[in-house]
């Protein structure tokens, strides 16, 4: 369970960082034909809380792993 939480947390963190600081999200949405969603999703009010949530999940998974050892 802890490894799965850590993998999800790290994967989500990496994806959120790539979408926040690189033009990855517009490229993906354009490739999928969802360019109309750029104004809603490609916004710091959405991406930064998602990044914070995944960072908290990663920290929680690391804390649980350290606590079990």
C-alpha distances in whole Angstrom, upper triangle without the diagonal:
4,6,5,6,9,10,11,12,14,15,16,18,20,21,22,24,26,27,28,30,31,33,30,29,33,33,30,32,35,34,33,36,34,36,37,34,34,36,33,30,32,32,31,30,28,26,26,24,21,21,21,18,16,17,16,13,13,14,12,9,12,13,10,10,14,14,12,15
4,5,5,6,9,10,10,12,14,15,16,18,20,21,22,24,25,26,28,29,32,29,29,32,33,30,32,35,34,33,36,34,36,37,34,34,36,33,30,31,31,29,29,27,25,24,23,20,20,19,17,14,15,14,11,10,11,9,6,8,10,7,7,10,11,10,12
4,5,5,6,9,10,10,12,14,15,16,18,20,21,22,24,25,27,28,30,27,27,31,31,28,30,33,32,31,34,33,35,36,33,33,35,33,29,30,31,29,29,27,24,24,23,20,19,19,17,14,15,15,12,10,12,11,8,9,12,10,8,12,14,12,14
4,5,5,6,8,10,10,12,14,15,16,18,20,21,22,24,26,26,28,25,25,28,28,26,27,31,29,28,31,30,32,33,30,30,32,30,26,28,28,27,27,24,22,23,21,18,18,18,16,13,15,15,11,10,13,12,9,11,14,12,11,15,16,15,17
4,6,5,6,8,10,10,12,14,15,16,18,20,21,22,24,25,27,24,24,28,28,25,27,30,30,28,31,30,31,32,29,29,31,28,25,26,26,25,25,22,20,20,18,16,15,15,12,10,11,11,7,7,10,8,6,9,11,10,10,14,15,14,16
4,5,5,6,8,10,10,12,14,15,16,18,20,21,22,23,26,23,23,27,27,25,27,30,29,28,32,30,31,33,29,29,31,28,25,25,26,24,25,22,20,19,18,16,14,15,13,10,10,11,7,5,8,8,5,7,10,10,9,12,14,14,16
4,5,5,6,8,10,11,12,14,15,16,18,20,21,22,24,21,21,25,25,22,24,27,26,26,29,28,29,31,27,27,29,27,24,24,25,24,25,22,19,20,19,16,15,16,14,10,12,13,10,8,12,12,9,11,14,14,13,16,18,17,19
4,6,5,6,8,10,10,12,14,15,16,18,20,21,22,19,19,23,23,20,22,25,24,23,26,25,26,28,24,24,26,24,21,21,22,21,22,19,17,17,16,13,12,14,11,8,10,11,8,8,12,12,10,12,15,14,14,17,19,19,21
4,6,5,6,9,10,10,12,14,15,16,18,19,21,19,19,23,23,21,23,26,26,25,28,26,27,28,25,24,26,23,20,21,21,19,20,17,15,15,14,11,10,10,9,5,7,8,5,4,8,9,8,10,13,13,13,16,18,18,20
4,5,5,6,9,10,10,12,14,15,16,18,20,17,18,22,22,20,22,25,25,24,27,26,27,28,25,24,26,24,21,21,21,20,21,18,15,15,15,12,10,12,11,7,8,10,8,6,10,11,10,10,14,15,14,16,19,20,20
4,5,5,6,9,10,11,12,14,16,16,18,15,15,19,19,17,19,22,21,21,24,23,24,26,22,22,24,22,19,19,20,19,20,18,15,15,15,12,11,13,12,8,10,13,11,9,13,14,13,14,17,18,17,20,22,22,23
4,5,5,6,8,10,10,12,14,15,17,14,14,17,18,16,17,21,21,20,23,21,22,23,20,19,21,19,15,16,17,16,17,14,11,12,12,8,8,10,9,6,8,11,9,9,13,14,13,15,18,18,19,21,23,24,25
4,5,5,6,9,10,10,12,14,16,14,14,18,19,17,19,22,22,22,25,23,23,24,21,20,22,20,16,16,16,15,16,14,11,10,11,8,6,8,8,5,6,10,9,8,11,13,13,14,16,18,18,20,22,23,24
4,6,5,6,9,10,11,11,14,12,13,16,17,15,18,20,20,21,23,22,22,24,21,20,22,21,17,16,17,16,18,16,12,12,14,11,9,12,12,9,10,13,13,11,14,16,16,16,19,21,20,22,24,25,26
4,5,5,6,9,10,10,12,9,9,13,13,12,14,17,17,17,20,18,19,21,18,16,19,18,14,13,15,14,16,14,10,12,13,10,9,12,12,10,11,15,14,13,16,18,18,19,22,23,23,25,27,28,29
4,5,5,6,9,10,12,10,9,13,14,13,14,18,18,18,20,18,18,20,16,15,17,15,12,11,12,11,13,10,7,8,10,7,5,9,10,8,10,13,13,13,16,18,18,19,21,23,23,25,27,28,30
4,5,5,6,8,11,10,10,14,15,15,16,19,20,20,22,20,20,22,19,17,18,17,14,12,13,11,14,12,9,9,11,10,7,10,12,10,10,14,15,14,16,19,19,19,22,24,24,25,27,29,30
4,6,6,5,8,6,8,11,12,12,14,16,16,18,20,18,18,20,17,15,17,17,14,12,13,13,16,14,10,12,14,12,10,14,15,13,14,17,18,16,19,22,21,22,25,26,26,28,30,31,32
4,6,6,7,5,5,8,10,10,11,14,15,15,17,15,15,17,14,12,14,13,10,8,10,10,13,11,8,10,13,11,10,13,15,13,15,18,18,18,20,23,23,24,26,28,28,30,32,33,34
4,6,8,8,8,11,13,13,14,16,18,19,20,18,17,18,15,13,14,14,11,8,9,7,11,10,6,8,11,10,9,12,14,13,14,17,18,18,20,22,23,24,26,28,28,30,32,33,34
4,7,8,10,12,13,14,16,17,19,20,22,20,18,20,18,15,16,17,14,11,11,10,14,13,10,11,14,13,11,14,17,16,16,19,20,19,21,24,25,25,27,29,29,30,33,35,35
4,5,8,9,10,12,13,15,16,18,19,18,16,19,17,14,16,17,14,11,13,13,16,15,12,14,17,16,14,17,19,18,18,22,22,22,24,26,26,27,29,31,31,33,35,37,37
4,6,6,7,9,10,11,13,15,16,15,13,16,14,11,14,15,13,10,12,13,17,15,13,15,18,17,16,19,21,20,21,24,25,24,26,29,29,29,32,34,34,35,38,39,40
4,6,5,6,9,10,11,12,14,14,13,16,14,11,15,15,12,10,13,14,17,15,13,15,18,16,15,19,20,18,19,23,23,22,25,27,27,28,30,32,32,34,36,37,38
4,5,5,6,8,10,11,12,11,10,12,10,8,11,12,9,7,11,12,15,12,10,14,16,14,14,18,18,17,19,22,22,22,25,27,26,28,30,32,32,34,36,37,38
4,6,5,6,8,10,10,9,7,10,9,7,10,11,10,8,11,14,16,14,13,16,19,17,17,21,22,21,23,26,26,26,29,30,30,32,34,35,36,38,40,41,42
4,6,5,6,9,10,10,9,13,12,10,14,15,13,11,15,17,20,18,16,19,21,19,19,23,24,22,24,27,27,27,30,31,31,32,35,36,36,38,41,41,42
4,5,5,6,9,9,9,12,11,10,14,15,12,11,15,17,19,17,15,18,20,18,18,22,22,20,23,26,25,25,28,30,29,30,33,34,34,36,39,39,40
4,5,5,6,5,6,9,8,7,11,12,10,10,14,16,18,15,15,18,20,17,19,22,22,21,24,26,26,26,29,31,30,32,35,35,36,38,40,41,42
4,5,5,6,5,9,10,9,12,14,13,12,16,19,21,19,18,21,23,21,22,25,26,25,27,30,29,30,33,34,34,35,38,39,39,41,44,44,45
4,6,8,8,12,12,12,16,17,15,15,19,21,23,21,20,23,25,22,23,27,27,25,28,30,29,30,33,34,33,35,38,39,38,41,43,43,45
4,6,8,11,11,12,15,16,14,15,18,21,23,20,19,23,24,21,22,26,25,24,27,30,28,29,32,33,32,34,37,38,38,40,42,42,44
4,6,8,10,11,14,15,14,15,18,22,23,20,20,24,25,23,24,28,27,27,29,32,31,32,35,36,35,37,40,40,41,43,45,46,47
4,5,6,8,11,11,11,12,15,18,19,17,17,21,22,20,22,25,25,24,27,29,28,29,33,33,33,35,38,38,39,42,43,44,45
4,5,6,8,10,10,10,14,17,18,16,17,20,22,20,22,25,25,25,27,30,29,30,33,35,35,36,39,40,40,43,44,45,47
4,6,7,8,10,11,13,17,17,16,17,20,21,20,22,25,25,26,28,30,30,31,34,35,35,37,40,40,41,44,45,46,48
4,6,5,6,8,10,14,14,12,13,17,18,17,19,22,21,22,25,26,26,28,30,31,32,34,36,37,38,40,41,42,44
4,5,5,5,8,12,13,11,12,15,17,16,17,20,21,21,23,26,26,27,29,31,31,33,35,36,37,39,41,42,44
4,6,6,7,11,11,11,12,15,17,16,18,21,21,22,24,26,27,28,30,32,33,34,36,37,39,41,42,43,45
4,6,6,10,9,8,10,13,14,14,16,18,19,20,22,24,24,26,28,29,30,32,34,35,36,38,39,41,43
4,5,8,9,6,7,11,12,11,13,16,16,17,19,21,21,23,25,26,27,29,31,32,33,35,36,38,40
4,7,9,7,7,10,12,12,13,16,17,17,19,21,22,23,25,27,28,29,31,33,34,35,37,38,40
4,5,6,6,8,11,11,12,14,16,17,18,20,22,23,24,26,27,29,30,32,33,35,36,38,40
4,5,5,5,8,10,10,12,14,15,16,18,19,21,22,24,25,26,28,30,31,32,34,36,37
4,6,6,7,9,11,11,13,15,16,17,19,21,22,23,25,27,28,29,31,32,33,36,37
4,6,6,7,9,10,11,13,15,16,17,19,20,22,23,25,26,28,29,31,32,34,36
4,6,5,6,9,10,11,12,14,15,17,18,20,21,23,24,26,27,29,30,32,34
4,5,5,6,9,10,10,12,14,15,16,18,20,21,22,24,26,27,28,30,32
4,5,5,6,9,10,10,12,14,15,16,18,20,21,22,24,26,27,29,31
4,5,5,6,9,10,11,12,14,15,17,18,20,21,23,24,26,27,29
4,5,5,6,9,10,11,12,14,15,17,18,20,21,23,24,26,28
4,6,5,6,9,10,10,12,14,15,16,18,20,21,22,24,26
4,5,5,6,9,10,11,12,14,15,17,18,20,21,23,25
4,5,5,6,9,10,10,12,14,15,17,18,20,21,23
4,5,5,6,9,10,11,12,14,15,16,18,20,22
4,5,5,6,9,10,10,12,14,15,16,18,20
4,5,5,6,9,10,11,12,14,15,17,19
4,5,5,6,9,10,11,12,14,16,17
4,5,5,6,9,10,11,12,14,16
4,5,5,6,9,10,10,12,15
4,5,5,6,9,10,11,13
4,5,5,6,9,10,11
4,5,5,6,9,10
4,5,5,6,9
4,5,5,7
4,6,5
4,6
4
